[in-house]
Structures are given as C-alpha cells and as structure tokens.
C-alpha cells in the first residue's frame, strides 16, 4: 500500500513521529513544510502556504495540492498527522479527496461549536486516531465511533545515566528535589501557575526551567521568582539531545500545570513516564485520568496555584515510589506498538475501500 503522510509542522518530536511511520511503510510519500533528511521516503515540499498562514485560500490550495499528489503518485491512503489544524474549516474539501482519509489528533478542545466540527471531521474521514483513552471515550460519548486510541510513543532510548550524574552534569543541587520544566513555556502549559504555587511551598526544592520563551520568557521568570531566587535555574536555549536527556534524568518531579484549554497527550509527561519520573499534573481531562488510572503521581485542581502548592508540599516531603500500574503503562509506550497499531488501521482502511 502507498500512504501519503502529511504534517504542517516539524516542531518537537514531529520528525521522529513521521519517520517511525515512514520506516515501517516502504514506498510511502510525505508532504511536509520542508525537506527533511531524516525522513527516508519520497517527499513533496508544501507550496500552499497553509503551514504558515491558516486562511481559507491557503486551506483550499492545500486540499488541491494533496489531490494532485494523490493522483500523480497513485496514493492508496491519506494520513494527516495533525488534525488539530482542520477545526476552523470543518474539514471542507476532505470528501473531495479521492482516497480514504485517516486523521491523527494530538489534543482536543470541546464545546458546542467544536463538537459540531469534530462530528463533521470524523464523518468525512475513514477514522480518527487519538493518543489517550480519555479522548476516545469522550468522542464515543458524542456518538463518534470511528475513533481509535494509540498511545503516543517514546522515541528516546533508555539511558544508563543516573539522577546524581545528570544533576552533576548540569549543575543542579543534589541535596534538593528538582522540579524540571521541559520544552517551551507556552501559555497552555501553565508555567505561571507553578511559579506562583512555589511561593507557598515550604519544603526545600529546586526549579530548573529549560526553555523559557514567549509570554513567560526569562525576564518574566526571574522577575516573578525573587522569593526563591537561590532555588532556580532558567535557560532560554533549545536543548541538544544530550542536554535534554540530562535534564529529564535529573528530574525528581515533573510538574505539569496545564490549563483547561489543553486536553491530549503531553510529550514531557510521556518522556517522564518512560524515565520513571513521579508526575504532578492538572486533574482535568486526559492528564488527570492517566495519572489517576496508572498511579503515576498526584493531581491538583486545574489552574489553582494554592492547591498545587498543597500537593507539592506533600510530595516534596514524601518518598515517591514508582508503582506496578505505572510500569505496566510504560510498557505500552514503545515505538514498535505504535507502528503495529497504525498498520492495523491502514489494513482495515483498505479492506473498507
């Protein structure tokens, strides 16, 4: 079978995400914002401009661009790897694509208009894929049944690096529990909620922010953490792979104070689970459900810095253990299982054609 993989962004783990699917589907094609040397298949570079500017004109041009590739390259299945970009236009034009469509959604928001949009999108596709059980159940409760749940995989390899070695490598104290913030400090991740909560934490801690940027840049962080200025390290740069692994392994706690607007699979959370890190996260949606179901750590009331401070005081005082439930869930996060489950969907798609 010949699959056309499409993504409008290459940020974060997207290249590894695409390459895992490409490597297991010989003869496939990719439509991407730019040519990627680590994606080993025939590639088309996006010309519609939809990756940079989301207008109706660029969207329709994007659909037309896909149709031409489907015909010229004899494509059997179209797999959109970022369905989040389709909400605005209700999936207009998808039904005109001449081959079956599979759409992966990384996170979702729900509401009257969004729910209507989702029903349109799923109706126009063979199926949709989500990365959490919570989202699958939520969609099915809306009468959307052509949805599949596949866990977001971990792309990093296991490391022999110890917590002590990692802390030493990046200059973090070894006598305090370290809270690590991985990745860009985007608004939806709630970095400001954590910063405020730590003002009310009485137990010793050390905060390491790896990539301050956007609204919560380094100036913001330093200006709002003066009460515990000796217990923070803040950087702005994009970490190398080695630096990222050091930061992850150095963590004693991963704190994920995401706002209500985010519901989906969190990359830092999945990486943390793979490295057996204790998770403190917001109680709503997929994150709260995962933490509770698999005993991954503790939750706090979403967007409530006082409750986060309460939970952190408890967690920083206690010895945090890794549970059997957490280990069982960890075993589901391999790239091999991710590839296998996507392949089953492709085979099912062709059987229905």
C-alpha positions as a printed NumPy array, in Angstrom:
array([[  0.   ,   0.   ,   0.   ],
       [  1.141,   3.546,  -0.69 ],
       [  0.431,   6.018,   2.109],
       [  0.706,   9.797,   1.883],
       [  1.772,  11.202,   5.28 ],
       [  1.029,  14.895,   5.783],
       [  2.143,  17.239,   8.553],
       [  2.143,  21.04 ,   8.657],
       [  4.722,  21.304,  11.447],
       [  8.088,  19.746,  12.242],
       [  8.426,  21.039,  15.812],
       [  9.207,  18.897,  18.832],
       [  9.172,  15.178,  18.127],
       [  7.351,  15.528,  14.807],
       [ 10.293,  14.394,  12.658],
       [ 10.749,  11.259,  14.759],
       [  6.984,  10.681,  14.743],
       [  6.847,  10.853,  10.945],
       [  9.989,   8.788,  10.464],
       [  8.694,   5.941,  12.635],
       [  5.692,   5.587,  10.327],
       [  7.719,   6.089,   7.153],
       [ 10.299,   3.462,   8.13 ],
       [  7.599,   0.827,   8.529],
       [  5.775,   1.636,   5.272],
       [  8.122,   1.213,   2.287],
       [  7.117,   3.181,  -0.78 ],
       [  5.204,   5.816,   1.175],
       [  5.28 ,   9.565,   0.441],
       [  5.357,  12.639,   2.668],
       [  4.033,  16.168,   2.206],
       [  5.909,  18.43 ,   4.638],
       [  6.724,  22.149,   5.145],
       [ 10.31 ,  21.468,   4.091],
       [ 12.517,  18.581,   3.003],
       [ 13.752,  16.546,   5.966],
       [ 16.931,  14.486,   5.62 ],
       [ 15.935,  12.163,   8.476],
       [ 12.648,  11.172,   6.803],
       [ 13.599,   8.447,   4.339],
       [ 10.935,   8.48 ,   1.653],
       [  9.889,  10.497,  -1.372],
       [  8.956,  13.99 ,  -0.172],
       [  6.889,  16.851,  -1.531],
       [  7.504,  20.306,  -0.071],
       [  4.317,  22.175,   0.791],
       [  3.557,  25.011,  -1.637],
       [  0.085,  26.022,  -0.482],
       [  1.37 ,  28.106,   2.445],
       [ -1.121,  26.521,   4.847],
       [  1.72 ,  25.612,   7.203],
       [  2.482,  29.317,   7.734],
       [ -0.869,  31.05 ,   7.302],
       [ -4.27 ,  29.474,   8.026],
       [ -6.661,  31.234,   5.661],
       [ -9.473,  29.821,   3.565],
       [ -7.411,  30.444,   0.419],
       [ -4.326,  28.588,   1.677],
       [ -6.55 ,  25.819,   3.061],
       [ -8.286,  25.208,  -0.273],
       [ -4.91 ,  25.37 ,  -2.016],
       [ -3.649,  22.787,   0.492],
       [ -6.52 ,  20.407,  -0.354],
       [ -5.898,  20.912,  -4.086],
       [ -2.173,  20.254,  -3.59 ],
       [ -2.961,  16.959,  -1.855],
       [ -5.333,  15.883,  -4.607],
       [ -2.658,  16.376,  -7.24 ],
       [ -0.165,  14.251,  -5.272],
       [ -2.751,  11.522,  -4.733],
       [ -3.256,  11.254,  -8.474],
       [  0.345,  11.686,  -9.623],
       [  1.791,   9.226,  -7.061],
       [ -1.049,   6.674,  -7.049],
       [ -1.701,   7.047,  -3.318],
       [ -3.902,   4.482,  -1.529],
       [ -4.385,   6.175,   1.877],
       [ -4.028,   9.775,   3.067],
       [ -2.893,  10.14 ,   6.698],
       [ -2.996,  13.639,   8.184],
       [ -0.677,  13.609,  11.198],
       [ -2.026,  16.84 ,  12.683],
       [ -5.813,  17.062,  12.561],
       [ -5.792,  19.959,  15.001],
       [ -5.379,  22.335,  12.048],
       [ -8.723,  21.342,  10.461],
       [-11.125,  22.657,  13.099],
       [-11.528,  26.129,  11.6  ],
       [-12.867,  24.921,   8.239],
       [-14.969,  21.93 ,   9.362],
       [-12.999,  19.606,   7.094],
       [-14.373,  21.257,   3.944],
       [-12.887,  19.569,   0.907],
       [-11.924,  16.301,   2.598],
       [-14.759,  14.466,   0.876],
       [-13.327,  15.522,  -2.498],
       [-10.071,  13.687,  -1.83 ],
       [-10.287,  10.568,  -3.941],
       [ -8.736,   8.18 ,  -1.381],
       [ -9.65 ,   7.252,   2.22 ],
       [ -8.512,   9.654,   4.911],
       [ -7.06 ,   8.897,   8.366],
       [ -6.562,  11.828,  10.759],
       [ -4.486,  11.875,  13.957],
       [ -5.404,  14.415,  16.641],
       [ -2.794,  15.326,  19.266],
       [ -5.094,  17.261,  21.559],
       [ -8.69 ,  18.46 ,  21.583],
       [-10.994,  21.093,  22.98 ],
       [-14.691,  20.534,  23.424],
       [-17.647,  22.886,  23.307],
       [-20.794,  23.378,  21.234],
       [-19.065,  24.584,  18.057],
       [-16.014,  22.311,  18.465],
       [-18.25 ,  19.264,  18.956],
       [-20.112,  20.04 ,  15.734],
       [-16.779,  20.455,  13.937],
       [-15.489,  17.139,  15.267],
       [-18.587,  15.3  ,  14.079],
       [-18.116,  16.771,  10.591],
       [-14.433,  15.822,  10.543],
       [-14.938,  12.239,  11.666],
       [-17.824,  11.803,   9.241],
       [-15.592,  12.815,   6.317],
       [-12.708,  10.519,   7.304],
       [-12.399,   6.757,   7.46 ],
       [-11.31 ,   7.203,  11.068],
       [ -9.545,   9.434,  13.559],
       [ -6.718,   8.498,  15.93 ],
       [ -6.25 ,   9.975,  19.406],
       [ -3.455,   9.376,  21.895],
       [ -5.434,   8.979,  25.128],
       [ -8.207,   6.725,  26.36 ],
       [ -9.979,   9.756,  27.818],
       [-10.34 ,  11.399,  24.392],
       [-11.529,   8.149,  22.812],
       [-14.262,   7.764,  25.437],
       [-15.259,  11.42 ,  25.178],
       [-15.695,  11.141,  21.406],
       [-17.672,   7.912,  21.672],
       [-19.989,   9.559,  24.203],
       [-20.76 ,  12.095,  21.419],
       [-21.731,   9.284,  19.038],
       [-18.4  ,   9.279,  17.163],
       [-17.42 ,   5.62 ,  16.863],
       [-14.804,   5.612,  14.091],
       [-12.096,   6.579,  16.58 ],
       [ -9.01 ,   4.581,  17.574],
       [ -6.757,   5.049,  20.582],
       [ -2.999,   4.63 ,  20.095],
       [ -0.604,   5.721,  22.848],
       [  1.857,   8.454,  21.912],
       [  5.205,   6.631,  21.758],
       [  8.546,   7.428,  23.353],
       [ 11.261,   7.985,  20.757],
       [ 14.232,   8.227,  23.094],
       [ 16.335,   5.215,  24.002],
       [ 16.924,   4.037,  27.545],
       [ 19.905,   5.625,  29.252],
       [ 22.29 ,   4.344,  31.911],
       [ 22.75 ,   7.884,  33.242],
       [ 21.862,   8.191,  36.931],
       [ 19.948,  11.006,  38.613],
       [ 23.077,  12.047,  40.523],
       [ 25.245,  12.053,  37.379],
       [ 22.675,  14.096,  35.451],
       [ 22.356,  16.683,  38.221],
       [ 26.126,  16.989,  38.413],
       [ 26.424,  17.353,  34.621],
       [ 24.121,  20.376,  34.513],
       [ 24.994,  21.931,  37.857],
       [ 21.842,  21.188,  39.832],
       [ 21.937,  20.66 ,  43.626],
       [ 21.989,  17.065,  44.805],
       [ 20.506,  17.79 ,  48.236],
       [ 17.124,  19.072,  46.989],
       [ 14.324,  17.534,  44.948],
       [ 14.491,  19.078,  41.491],
       [ 11.39 ,  20.129,  39.567],
       [ 12.084,  20.277,  35.837],
       [ 10.084,  22.147,  33.193],
       [ 10.83 ,  20.616,  29.777],
       [ 10.197,  22.381,  26.485],
       [  8.847,  25.834,  25.656],
       [  6.967,  27.626,  28.434],
       [  3.802,  28.093,  26.332],
       [  0.736,  29.687,  27.937],
       [ -1.337,  26.497,  27.949],
       [  1.394,  24.705,  29.931],
       [  0.725,  26.944,  32.951],
       [  4.293,  27.835,  33.918],
       [  2.978,  30.934,  35.713],
       [  0.702,  28.75 ,  37.849],
       [  3.711,  26.741,  39.041],
       [  5.782,  29.88 ,  39.67 ],
       [  3.003,  31.283,  41.85 ],
       [  2.49 ,  27.969,  43.68 ],
       [  6.174,  27.688,  44.603],
       [  5.912,  30.943,  46.57 ],
       [  3.733,  28.993,  49.02 ],
       [  5.844,  25.834,  49.181],
       [  7.649,  25.327,  52.493],
       [  9.641,  22.184,  51.659],
       [ 13.091,  22.507,  50.014],
       [ 13.056,  22.374,  46.194],
       [ 14.993,  23.485,  43.13 ],
       [ 13.295,  24.597,  39.891],
       [ 15.005,  24.156,  36.515],
       [ 13.27 ,  25.73 ,  33.506],
       [ 14.983,  24.521,  30.364],
       [ 13.497,  26.814,  27.719],
       [ 11.793,  29.992,  28.861],
       [ 10.152,  31.827,  25.984],
       [  7.055,  33.57 ,  24.692],
       [  4.946,  35.276,  27.339],
       [  6.865,  33.505,  30.111],
       [ 10.374,  34.417,  28.977],
       [ 13.474,  34.547,  31.156],
       [ 12.776,  38.107,  32.308],
       [  9.268,  37.112,  33.383],
       [ 10.572,  34.069,  35.232],
       [ 13.331,  35.926,  37.087],
       [ 11.068,  38.868,  37.979],
       [  8.441,  36.55 ,  39.442],
       [ 10.667,  34.158,  41.391],
       [ 12.558,  36.622,  43.577],
       [ 11.188,  34.918,  46.72 ],
       [ 13.177,  31.799,  45.858],
       [ 15.872,  33.222,  43.55 ],
       [ 18.515,  30.894,  45.009],
       [ 16.414,  27.847,  44.125],
       [ 16.001,  28.339,  40.392],
       [ 17.933,  27.915,  37.164],
       [ 16.39 ,  29.3  ,  33.99 ],
       [ 17.601,  28.93 ,  30.401],
       [ 16.249,  30.073,  27.049],
       [ 18.084,  27.904,  24.535],
       [ 16.813,  24.871,  22.656],
       [ 18.444,  21.886,  24.325],
       [ 20.542,  19.405,  22.383],
       [ 19.516,  15.761,  22.583],
       [ 22.208,  15.13 ,  25.208],
       [ 21.166,  18.169,  27.264],
       [ 17.516,  17.131,  27.091],
       [ 18.317,  13.651,  28.401],
       [ 20.389,  15.146,  31.228],
       [ 17.527,  17.446,  32.234],
       [ 14.986,  14.633,  32.121],
       [ 17.072,  12.213,  34.174],
       [ 17.964,  14.968,  36.678],
       [ 14.291,  15.5  ,  37.481],
       [ 12.892,  14.238,  40.766],
       [  9.46 ,  15.582,  39.868],
       [  7.831,  16.544,  36.596],
       [  5.182,  19.175,  37.307],
       [  2.641,  19.718,  34.531],
       [  0.259,  22.567,  35.456],
       [ -1.548,  22.59 ,  32.091],
       [ -4.599,  24.794,  31.669],
       [ -8.092,  23.563,  30.793],
       [ -7.55 ,  24.503,  27.14 ],
       [ -5.164,  21.558,  26.699],
       [ -6.501,  18.012,  26.568],
       [ -4.328,  15.398,  24.938],
       [ -1.038,  13.572,  25.201],
       [  1.768,  15.616,  26.77 ],
       [  5.201,  14.881,  25.303],
       [  7.085,  15.753,  28.515],
       [  4.697,  13.574,  30.511],
       [  5.254,  10.576,  28.246],
       [  9.025,  11.105,  28.38 ],
       [  8.789,  11.363,  32.16 ],
       [  6.867,   8.108,  32.432],
       [  9.427,   6.37 ,  30.224],
       [ 12.144,   7.539,  32.62 ],
       [ 10.036,   6.531,  35.649],
       [  9.554,  10.061,  36.971],
       [  6.926,  10.979,  39.552],
       [  4.271,  13.181,  37.921],
       [  2.324,  16.055,  39.465],
       [ -0.285,  17.228,  36.984],
       [ -3.572,  19.047,  36.476],
       [ -6.597,  16.896,  37.316],
       [ -8.714,  17.621,  34.22 ],
       [ -9.009,  15.625,  31.015],
       [ -6.529,  13.09 ,  29.694],
       [ -3.688,  14.072,  32.003],
       [ -5.683,  13.726,  35.2  ],
       [ -7.21 ,  10.458,  34.039],
       [ -3.805,   8.95 ,  33.177],
       [ -2.174,   9.987,  36.455],
       [ -5.04 ,   8.554,  38.487],
       [ -5.641,   5.38 ,  36.479],
       [ -1.996,   4.316,  36.342],
       [ -0.878,   5.69 ,  39.726],
       [  1.742,   7.93 ,  38.104],
       [  1.811,  10.534,  40.863],
       [ -0.686,  13.102,  42.162],
       [ -3.126,  15.581,  40.65 ],
       [ -4.172,  19.053,  41.759],
       [ -7.138,  21.274,  40.909],
       [ -6.544,  22.663,  37.428],
       [ -5.443,  26.326,  37.279],
       [ -5.371,  26.517,  41.1  ],
       [ -1.943,  27.555,  42.397],
       [ -2.989,  27.148,  46.042],
       [ -3.934,  23.52 ,  45.514],
       [ -0.749,  22.903,  43.524],
       [  1.262,  24.329,  46.451],
       [ -0.563,  21.972,  48.832],
       [  0.222,  18.933,  46.677],
       [  3.862,  19.958,  46.198],
       [  4.359,  20.312,  49.956],
       [  3.058,  16.748,  50.358],
       [  5.091,  15.292,  47.513],
       [  8.352,  17.054,  48.387],
       [  8.081,  15.713,  51.934],
       [  7.348,  12.105,  50.959],
       [  9.382,   9.354,  49.333],
       [  7.844,   8.998,  45.877],
       [  7.722,   5.407,  44.61 ],
       [  7.173,   4.007,  41.129],
       [  4.075,   1.786,  41.029],
       [  3.38 ,  -1.502,  39.238],
       [  0.484,   0.18 ,  37.409],
       [  2.85 ,   2.864,  36.146],
       [  5.333,   0.251,  34.928],
       [  2.59 ,  -1.616,  33.047],
       [  1.526,   1.594,  31.323],
       [  5.149,   2.384,  30.469],
       [  5.376,  -0.882,  28.517],
       [  2.637,   0.401,  26.157],
       [  4.695,   3.395,  25.022],
       [  7.126,   1.693,  22.639],
       [  7.55 ,   2.75 ,  19.019],
       [  7.011,  -0.89 ,  17.999],
       [  3.499,  -0.933,  19.457],
       [  2.759,   2.465,  17.918],
       [  3.762,   1.211,  14.449],
       [  1.854,  -2.054,  14.835],
       [ -1.408,  -0.337,  15.802],
       [ -1.18 ,   2.208,  12.965],
       [ -0.52 ,  -0.623,  10.5  ],
       [ -3.691,  -2.405,  11.625],
       [ -5.664,   0.749,  10.889],
       [ -4.168,   1.016,   7.384],
       [ -5.088,  -2.599,   6.636],
       [ -8.623,  -2.039,   7.936],
       [ -8.896,   1.103,   5.803],
       [ -8.053,  -0.775,   2.604],
       [-10.491,  -3.564,   3.444],
       [-13.306,  -0.997,   3.626],
       [-12.481,   0.637,   0.294]])
